[in-house]
Amino acid sequence: MSDPMTAAATTFLAALDPDQLDRAHAPFDAPDRRMFTYLPRSRPGVAMGELSGPQRSAALQLLATGLSAAGFVDARTIMDLETVLGAVERTAGVPTWERRQPGLYWVRVYGTPGAATWGWRVGGHHLAVTVTVAGGRVVGTPQFFGANPATIPDGFPGAGRRTLGTEHDLGRALVTALPPAERAVAVTSPEAPSDILTRDDPVADAGRIAPGLAYGDMPPAGRELLEHLIHQYLGRVTPAAAEPAWGDLAAAGLERVTFRWAGPVEPGHGHYYAVLGPTFLLEYDNTQHDANHIHSVWRDLRHDWGDDLLAAHHAAHHA
């Protein structure tokens, strides 16, 4: 996995002029490597919008090496949605419409590609892809995918097209598949929070998440849907980038994984869900703009930023 990624990162950096390279490349221990945000603001790095065609293609190729085919399509769709959001806001007279641009996504490489420890990030509004390589192993968290509008409204190009629809549909299918007694445990609040509870904190606090209903207490249909939901999030990245998370999940077992829902279960209302296991957290919130604005995050409680892998690497090679 790391060989194509190393090649893509090397090619991208080599394509930049000196000023761009100065902004796009940083030491591995740069403080901003752990900056995690999905808000519409600038980031350290070089913006897609200032790159030439070949430079942008190289940047996107780097992004593709960390994501699955489906994850890459979702990431590109999220970027392109900025054009739609700008049009929606301009029509509504919202003054922020001018900052909704697909070029406002920043790329930054940390350390030397191919070294024992290095990484990269691509991020902007509603997208945060962070990749860390440590001792030949790859970690793809923390990760954020969002969509606004989640379904493009009538009157705009692509009307009716959905983004992150599977994350929406699987969560609702799961809560509605539960028998009344089990649903009463899973639905922990009649109102959804206004955003994901871990927000953009560099370290996810799983203590903010109510446990909900355990996998072991679900009927077979619920267990199957929960497994599909986990696969949907972890399947956004390449198998190598998801392997540490899958390994931990296999060791911990699914029995301790819980599902929590907040808000009405009927369509058209703001809602939230979380999947919490001993080693990972998935969060989804769809409450803003009449429940047409999705935030979703995958946090690895052991491996975010490659922390455990980096510690193991340093213990083995720098004792």
MIFIVEX-764469 format. One record per residue: residue in one letter; x, y, z of N, C-alpha, C in turn. Coordinates in steps of 0.2 Angstrom, whole numbers, padded with zeros to 4 digits, always signed. Atoms other than C-alpha are relative to their C-alpha. Example, Ala and Ser with C-alpha at 12.3 -4.5 7.8 and 13.67 -1.06 7.14 Angstrom:
A+0004-0006+0000+0062-0022+0039+0004+0006+0000S-0004-0006-0001+0068-0005+0036-0004+0005+0003
This chain:
M+0004-0006+0000+0000+0000+0000+0004+0006+0000S-0003-0006-0001+0013+0012+0005+0005+0002-0006D-0004-0001+0005+0023+0010-0011-0003+0005-0005P+0003-0005+0004+0010+0018-0023-0001+0007+0003M+0001-0006-0004+0007+0031-0009+0006+0004+0000T-0006-0003+0000+0025+0035-0008+0001+0003-0007A-0001-0003+0007+0026+0037-0027-0004+0006-0001A+0004-0005+0002+0011+0048-0028+0002+0006+0004A-0002-0005-0004+0017+0059-0014+0006+0004-0003T-0006-0003+0003+0034+0061-0022-0001+0003-0006T+0002-0003+0007+0027+0065-0039-0004+0007+0002F+0004-0006-0002+0015+0078-0031+0005+0005+0002L-0005-0005-0002+0029+0087-0022+0005+0002-0005A-0005-0001+0005+0041+0086-0037-0004+0005-0005A+0004-0004+0005+0027+0095-0047-0001+0007+0002L+0002-0006-0003+0026+0110-0036+0006+0005-0001D-0005-0005+0000+0036+0127-0038+0002+0001+0007P-0003-0001-0007+0047+0132-0023-0005+0003+0005D+0004-0003-0005+0034+0143-0015-0006-0005+0002Q+0005+0005-0001+0020+0130-0017+0003-0006+0005L-0003+0006-0004+0032+0116-0010+0002+0002+0007D-0002-0002-0007+0037+0127+0005-0007+0000+0004R+0007+0001-0004+0018+0127+0010-0002-0007+0000A+0003+0007+0000+0014+0109+0005+0004-0005+0003H-0004+0005-0003+0028+0101+0013+0003+0002+0007A-0002-0002-0007+0032+0101+0032+0003-0006+0004P-0003+0005-0004+0042+0091+0045-0006-0005+0003F+0005+0004-0003+0033+0076+0052-0003+0002+0006D+0002-0002-0007+0032+0083+0069-0003+0007+0000A+0003-0007+0000+0024+0100+0063-0006+0000+0004P+0006+0000-0005+0011+0105+0076-0007-0001-0004D+0007+0000+0004-0003+0107+0062-0001-0007-0002R+0002+0007+0002-0002+0088+0058-0006-0002+0003R+0005+0003-0004-0014+0085+0072-0006+0005-0001M+0006-0004+0001-0026+0099+0066-0006-0004-0003F+0006+0004+0003-0043+0091+0063-0006+0005+0000T+0006-0004+0001-0057+0102+0056-0003-0001-0006Y+0004+0001+0006-0071+0101+0044-0004+0007-0002L+0004-0007+0000-0076+0120+0045+0003+0003-0007P-0002-0003+0006-0075+0131+0029+0005+0006+0002R-0005-0005-0001-0058+0140+0033+0006-0003-0003S-0007+0002+0003-0040+0139+0026+0003-0004+0005R-0004+0005-0004-0028+0126+0032+0007+0001-0003P-0007+0000+0002-0009+0125+0031+0000-0005-0006G-0001+0004+0006-0004+0118+0014-0001+0004-0006V+0001-0004+0006-0007+0122-0004-0007-0002-0002A+0007+0001+0002-0024+0124-0011-0001-0003-0007M+0001+0003+0006-0031+0114-0025-0001+0006-0005G+0001-0005+0005-0037+0130-0033+0005+0004-0003E-0006-0003+0003-0020+0137-0036+0005-0005-0003L-0004+0005+0004-0013+0121-0044-0002+0000-0007S+0001+0001+0007-0011+0119-0062-0003-0007-0001G+0003+0006+0002-0020+0105-0071+0004-0007+0002P-0005+0006-0002-0005+0092-0069+0001+0000+0007Q-0001+0000-0008-0002+0098-0051-0006-0003+0003R+0006+0002-0003-0020+0095-0047-0001-0007-0001S+0000+0007+0001-0020+0078-0055+0004-0004+0005A-0005+0004-0005-0005+0073-0044-0003+0000+0007A+0003+0000-0006-0014+0079-0029-0005-0005+0001L+0005+0005+0000-0029+0069-0033+0002-0007+0000Q-0003+0007+0000-0019+0054-0036+0003-0002+0007L-0002+0002-0007-0011+0055-0019-0006-0001+0004L+0006+0001-0003-0029+0057-0012-0003-0007-0001A+0003+0007+0002-0034+0041-0021+0004-0006+0003T-0004+0005-0003-0020+0031-0014-0002-0002+0007G+0003+0001-0007-0028+0033+0004-0007-0002+0000L+0007+0001+0000-0046+0030-0001-0001-0006-0005S+0003+0005+0005-0056+0015-0009-0003+0004-0005A+0003-0003+0005-0064+0018-0025-0006+0004+0002A+0006-0003-0002-0080+0022-0017+0001+0006+0004G-0002-0005-0004-0072+0033-0004+0003+0006-0004F-0003-0005+0005-0063+0043-0018-0006+0004-0003V+0006-0003+0003-0079+0046-0027-0004+0004+0005D+0003-0004-0005-0087+0052-0011+0004+0007+0001A-0004-0006-0001-0073+0064-0008+0000+0005-0005R+0000-0004+0006-0073+0071-0025-0007+0003+0000T+0007-0002+0000-0092+0073-0024-0001+0006+0005I+0000-0005-0006-0090+0083-0007+0003+0006-0003M-0003-0006+0003-0078+0095-0016-0004+0003-0005D+0004-0003+0005-0089+0097-0030-0007+0003+0002L+0006-0002-0003-0104+0100-0019+0000+0008+0002E-0001-0007-0002-0096+0117-0014-0003+0005-0005T+0003-0004+0005-0102+0124-0031-0007+0000+0001V+0007+0000-0001-0120+0118-0028-0002+0004+0006L+0001-0004-0006-0119+0125-0010+0000+0008-0001G-0001-0007+0002-0113+0142-0017-0006+0002-0003A+0005-0003+0004-0127+0143-0029-0007+0000+0004V+0006+0000-0005-0140+0138-0015+0000+0006+0004E-0001-0005-0004-0133+0151-0004-0001+0007-0003R+0000-0007+0004-0132+0165-0017-0008+0001-0002T+0008+0000+0001-0151+0161-0022-0003+0003+0006A+0003-0002-0006-0155+0163-0004+0002+0007+0003G-0003-0006-0003-0145+0179-0001+0004-0001+0005V-0005+0001-0006-0133+0171+0011+0007+0003-0003P-0006-0004+0002-0117+0182+0010+0006-0005-0001T-0006+0004+0000-0105+0167+0012+0001-0004-0006W+0000+0004+0006-0109+0160-0005+0007+0000-0004E-0006-0001+0004-0093+0167-0012+0006-0005+0002R-0005+0004-0003-0082+0156-0001-0001-0008-0002R+0002+0007+0001-0090+0140-0007+0003-0002-0007Q-0003+0001+0006-0077+0134-0020+0004-0007+0000P-0004+0006+0000-0070+0117-0025+0007+0000+0001G-0007-0001-0001-0053+0124-0025+0003+0001+0007L-0002-0002-0006-0053+0128-0007+0001-0007+0005Y-0002+0006-0003-0046+0111-0002+0008-0001+0000W-0007-0001-0001-0028+0110+0005+0003-0007+0000V-0004+0006+0000-0015+0097+0003+0007+0001+0003R-0006-0001-0003+0000+0095+0014+0003-0007+0002V-0003+0006-0001+0013+0081+0016+0005+0001+0006Y-0004-0001-0006+0022+0078+0032+0006-0005+0000G-0005+0004+0000+0039+0071+0033+0002-0002-0007T-0002+0002+0006+0048+0062+0019-0003-0006-0003P+0003+0006+0003+0038+0050+0008+0004-0006-0001G-0004+0006+0000+0044+0033+0010+0004-0001+0006A-0003+0001-0007+0052+0036+0027-0003-0005+0004A+0003+0005-0005+0049+0025+0042-0007+0003+0002T+0006-0003-0003+0036+0038+0048-0001+0006-0005W+0002-0006+0004+0027+0051+0037-0007+0000-0001G+0007+0000+0001+0010+0056+0032-0002+0006-0005W+0003-0005+0004-0002+0068+0023-0007+0001+0001R+0007-0002-0002-0018+0077+0024-0003+0004-0007V+0004-0004+0005-0031+0083+0011-0007+0002+0004G+0006-0002-0004-0045+0094+0019-0002+0007-0002G+0004-0006+0001-0057+0108+0017-0007-0001+0003H+0006+0000-0002-0075+0111+0020-0004-0007-0001H+0004+0007+0000-0084+0094+0025+0005-0005-0002L-0004+0006+0001-0069+0084+0021+0007+0000+0004A-0006+0000-0004-0054+0079+0032+0003-0007-0001V-0003+0007+0001-0043+0064+0025+0007+0001+0003T-0007+0000-0003-0028+0061+0036+0003-0007+0000V-0003+0006+0001-0016+0047+0033+0007+0000+0003T-0006+0000-0004-0001+0042+0044+0003-0007-0002V-0003+0006+0001+0012+0029+0039+0006-0001+0005A-0005+0001-0006+0022+0021+0053+0003-0007-0001G-0003+0007+0001+0034+0006+0050-0003-0004-0005G+0004+0004+0006+0025+0001+0034-0007-0001+0001R+0007+0001-0001+0008+0001+0041-0003+0007-0001V+0003-0006+0002-0005+0014+0036-0006+0001+0005V+0006-0002-0004-0019+0023+0047-0003+0005-0004G+0004-0005+0003-0033+0033+0039-0005+0004+0004T+0004-0004-0005-0040+0042+0054+0004+0005+0004P+0007-0002+0000-0046+0054+0060-0003+0001-0007Q+0003-0001+0007-0058+0055+0045-0007+0003+0001F+0007-0004+0000-0073+0067+0041-0002+0000-0007F+0003-0001+0006-0085+0066+0027-0007+0004+0001G+0007-0003-0001-0100+0078+0026-0003+0002-0007A+0004-0001+0006-0113+0084+0013-0005+0006+0001N+0005-0005+0000-0122+0100+0011-0001+0004-0007P+0006+0004-0002-0134+0099+0003+0001-0008-0001A-0001+0007+0000-0135+0080+0006-0004-0002-0006T+0004+0001+0006-0149+0080-0007-0001+0006-0004I+0000-0006+0004-0148+0093-0021-0007+0002-0001P+0007-0002+0001-0164+0103-0021-0002+0001-0007D+0003-0002+0007-0175+0106-0036+0002+0007-0002G-0002-0006+0003-0170+0120-0047+0008+0001-0001F-0007-0001+0001-0151+0117-0046+0003-0006-0004P-0002+0006+0004-0140+0106-0057+0001-0006+0004G-0001+0006-0003-0140+0088-0052-0006-0001+0005A+0006+0001-0005-0157+0090-0042-0002-0007+0001G+0002+0007-0003-0161+0074-0032+0006-0004+0001R-0006+0004-0001-0143+0068-0032+0001+0000+0008R-0001+0000-0008-0139+0062-0014+0008-0002+0001T-0007+0001-0002-0122+0062-0006+0000-0003+0007L+0000+0004-0007-0118+0050+0009-0007-0003+0001G+0007+0003-0001-0135+0042+0006+0000-0007+0003T-0001+0006-0003-0129+0025+0011+0001+0001+0008E+0000-0001-0007-0124+0031+0028-0006+0002+0003H+0007-0002-0002-0141+0039+0030-0005-0006+0000D+0005+0006+0001-0151+0024+0024+0002-0006+0005L-0001+0006-0004-0142+0011+0034-0001+0002+0007G+0001-0002-0007-0143+0021+0050-0008-0001+0002R+0007+0000-0001-0162+0023+0048-0003-0007+0000A+0003+0007+0001-0165+0005+0042+0002-0004+0007L-0002+0004-0006-0156-0001+0058-0005+0002+0006V+0004-0002-0005-0166+0009+0070-0007-0002-0001T+0007+0002+0001-0182+0005+0062-0001-0007+0000A+0000+0007+0000-0178-0013+0061+0000-0003+0007L+0000+0003-0007-0177-0015+0080-0007-0001+0003P+0007+0001-0004-0192-0022+0090-0001+0006+0005P+0001-0006-0005-0200-0009+0102+0004+0000+0006A-0004+0000-0006-0191-0015+0117+0008+0002-0001E-0007-0002+0002-0174-0014+0109+0001+0007-0003R+0000-0007+0003-0178+0002+0100+0000+0005+0006A+0001-0004-0006-0182+0010+0117+0007+0001+0003V-0007+0000-0002-0164+0006+0122+0005+0004-0004A-0004-0003+0005-0156+0012+0106-0001+0008-0001V+0001-0007+0001-0165+0029+0105+0001+0003+0007T-0002-0003-0006-0157+0038+0119-0003+0007+0002S+0003-0007-0001-0165+0055+0116-0005+0002-0005P+0005-0002+0005-0180+0062+0107+0002+0006-0004E-0002-0005+0004-0170+0076+0101+0008-0001-0002A-0007+0002+0003-0154+0075+0090+0005+0006+0002P-0005-0006-0001-0138+0086+0095+0001+0004-0007S-0001-0004+0006-0134+0100+0083+0006-0002-0004D-0006+0002+0004-0118+0092+0077+0002-0007+0003I-0003+0005-0003-0107+0077+0080+0003+0002+0007L-0002-0001-0007-0103+0076+0099+0008+0001+0001T-0007-0001-0001-0084+0075+0097+0002+0006-0004R-0002-0006+0004-0084+0090+0085+0006-0001-0004D-0006+0000+0004-0067+0094+0078+0006-0001+0005D-0005+0001-0005-0057+0089+0094+0006-0005-0003P-0005+0004+0002-0040+0082+0090+0000-0007+0003V+0001+0007-0003-0043+0068+0102-0007-0001+0002A+0007+0002-0001-0060+0060+0102-0002-0002+0007D+0003+0002-0007-0069+0059+0119-0006-0004+0000A+0005+0005+0001-0079+0043+0118-0005+0001+0006G+0004+0000-0006-0086+0047+0135-0006+0005-0001R+0006-0004+0002-0098+0060+0127-0005-0004-0003I+0005+0004+0004-0107+0046+0118-0004-0005+0005A+0004+0005-0004-0121+0036+0127+0000-0006-0003P-0001+0006+0003-0119+0018+0125-0005-0003-0005G+0005+0003+0004-0136+0013+0117-0001-0007+0000L+0002+0007+0001-0140-0004+0111+0006-0004-0002A-0005+0004+0002-0127-0018+0111-0001-0005-0006Y+0001+0005+0006-0124-0029+0095-0003-0006+0003G+0002+0006-0003-0127-0044+0106-0007+0000+0002D+0007+0000-0002-0144-0038+0111-0005+0001-0006M+0004-0001+0006-0150-0035+0093-0003-0006-0003P+0003+0006+0004-0161-0047+0082+0005-0001-0006P-0004+0002+0006-0152-0055+0067+0000+0006-0005A+0000-0006+0005-0158-0041+0055+0004+0006+0003G-0004-0005-0002-0151-0028+0066+0007-0001+0000R-0007+0001+0000-0134-0036+0068+0003+0001-0007E-0002+0000+0007-0133-0038+0049+0001+0008-0002L+0000-0007+0002-0137-0019+0047+0006+0003+0003L-0005-0003-0003-0125-0014+0060+0007-0002-0003E-0006+0002+0003-0111-0024+0052+0001+0004-0007H+0000-0004+0006-0115-0016+0035+0002+0008+0001L-0002-0007-0001-0114+0001+0043+0007+0001+0002I-0007+0000-0001-0097-0002+0050+0004+0000-0006H-0004+0001+0006-0091-0008+0034+0000+0006-0005Q+0001-0006+0004-0098+0008+0025+0005+0005+0002Y-0005-0005-0002-0087+0019+0036+0007-0002-0001L-0007+0003+0000-0071+0008+0037+0002-0001-0007G-0001+0002+0007-0073+0004+0018+0001+0007-0004R-0002-0006+0003-0070+0022+0014+0007+0001-0002V-0007+0000+0002-0051+0019+0014+0002-0006-0003T-0003+0006+0003-0040+0006+0006+0000-0005+0006P+0000+0006-0005-0039-0011+0015+0006+0001+0004A-0006-0001-0004-0021-0007+0021-0002+0006+0005A+0001-0005-0005-0027+0009+0029-0005-0001+0005A+0005+0002-0005-0042+0001+0038+0002-0006+0004E-0002+0007-0003-0032-0015+0043+0001+0001+0008P-0001-0001-0007-0027-0008+0060-0007+0000+0004A+0006-0001-0003-0045-0004+0064-0004-0007+0000W+0004+0007+0000-0052-0021+0058+0004-0005+0004G-0004+0004-0005-0038-0030+0068-0002+0001+0007D+0002-0001-0007-0043-0022+0084-0008-0002+0001L+0007+0002+0000-0062-0025+0080+0000-0007+0001A+0001+0007+0000-0059-0043+0077+0003-0003+0007A-0002+0002-0006-0049-0044+0093-0005+0001+0006A+0005-0002-0006-0062-0035+0104-0007-0003-0001G+0006+0003+0002-0077-0043+0095-0006+0005+0000L+0005-0004+0001-0093-0036+0090-0005+0001+0005E+0005+0000-0005-0103-0040+0105+0000+0006+0004R-0001-0006-0004-0097-0024+0114-0001+0006-0004V+0001-0006+0004-0101-0013+0100-0007+0002+0001T+0006-0002-0001-0116-0002+0103-0003+0005-0005F+0003-0004+0005-0128+0008+0092-0005+0005+0004R+0004-0005-0003-0136+0025+0098-0003+0004-0005W+0003-0004+0004-0149+0035+0090-0004+0006+0004A+0003-0005-0003-0156+0052+0094-0004+0004-0005G+0005-0003+0004-0171+0061+0087-0005-0004-0003P+0006+0004+0003-0187+0055+0078+0003-0005-0005V-0002+0006+0005-0185+0039+0068-0003+0001-0007E+0003-0001+0007-0197+0046+0054+0004+0004-0004P-0003-0004+0004-0190+0053+0039-0002+0008+0000G+0001-0007+0000-0188+0072+0037+0001+0004+0006H-0002-0003-0007-0183+0076+0055+0008-0001+0001G-0007+0000-0002-0166+0080+0062+0002-0006+0004H-0002+0007-0004-0157+0064+0068+0007-0001+0000Y-0007+0001-0001-0141+0058+0074+0001-0008+0002Y-0001+0006-0002-0133+0041+0077+0008-0001+0002A-0007+0002-0001-0117+0034+0084+0001-0007+0001V-0002+0007-0001-0108+0017+0084+0006+0000+0004L-0006-0001-0005-0096+0015+0098+0002-0007+0002G-0003+0007-0002-0085+0000+0101+0006+0002+0004P-0006-0001-0005-0070-0003+0113+0006+0004-0004T-0006-0003+0004-0058+0004+0099-0002+0005-0005F+0002-0005+0006-0068+0015+0087-0006+0003+0002L+0007-0004+0000-0082+0028+0085-0002+0002-0006L+0003-0003+0006-0093+0032+0071-0005+0005+0002E+0005-0004-0002-0104+0047+0072-0003+0003-0006Y+0004-0003+0006-0117+0054+0060-0005+0005+0003D+0005-0005-0002-0128+0070+0062-0003+0003-0006N+0004-0004+0006-0141+0077+0050-0006+0004+0003T+0005-0004-0003-0150+0091+0058-0001+0007-0003Q+0000-0007+0003-0145+0107+0049-0004+0000-0006H+0004-0002+0006-0155+0115+0035-0005-0006-0002D+0006+0005+0001-0171+0104+0037+0003-0007-0001A-0002+0007+0001-0161+0088+0039+0002-0002-0007N-0003+0001+0006-0152+0090+0023+0008+0002+0000H-0007-0002-0001-0134+0093+0029+0003-0005+0005I-0003+0005-0004-0124+0078+0035+0007+0001+0002H-0006+0000-0003-0109+0077+0046+0001-0008+0002S-0002+0007-0002-0100+0060+0048+0007-0001+0001V-0007+0000-0002-0084+0055+0056+0001-0007+0003W-0002+0007-0003-0074+0039+0060+0006+0002+0004R-0006-0001-0005-0062+0040+0075+0002-0007+0002D-0003+0006-0002-0050+0026+0079+0003+0002+0007L-0002-0002-0007-0048+0027+0098+0007-0002+0002R-0007+0002-0002-0031+0019+0098+0004+0003-0005H-0005-0001+0005-0024+0023+0081-0001+0007-0003D+0001-0007+0003-0030+0041+0077+0007+0003+0000W-0007-0003+0001-0014+0050+0070+0005-0005+0000G-0005+0006+0000-0006+0033+0070+0004+0000+0006D-0003-0001-0006-0002+0036+0088+0003-0007+0003D-0002+0007-0003-0001+0017+0094+0006-0003-0005L-0005+0003+0005+0009+0012+0078+0006+0004+0001L-0006-0004-0001+0021+0027+0080+0003-0002+0007A-0003+0002-0006+0024+0022+0098+0003-0007+0000A-0003+0006+0001+0027+0004+0094+0006+0000-0005H-0006-0001+0004+0039+0009+0080+0006+0003+0004H-0006-0003-0003+0049+0020+0091+0002-0005+0006A-0002+0005-0005+0049+0007+0105+0005-0006-0003A-0004+0005+0004+0056-0006+0092+0007+0003-0003H-0006-0002+0004+0069+0005+0083+0004+0006+0004H-0003-0006-0003+0073+0020+0095+0001-0001+0007A+0000+0001-0007+0074+0012+0112+0007+0002+0002
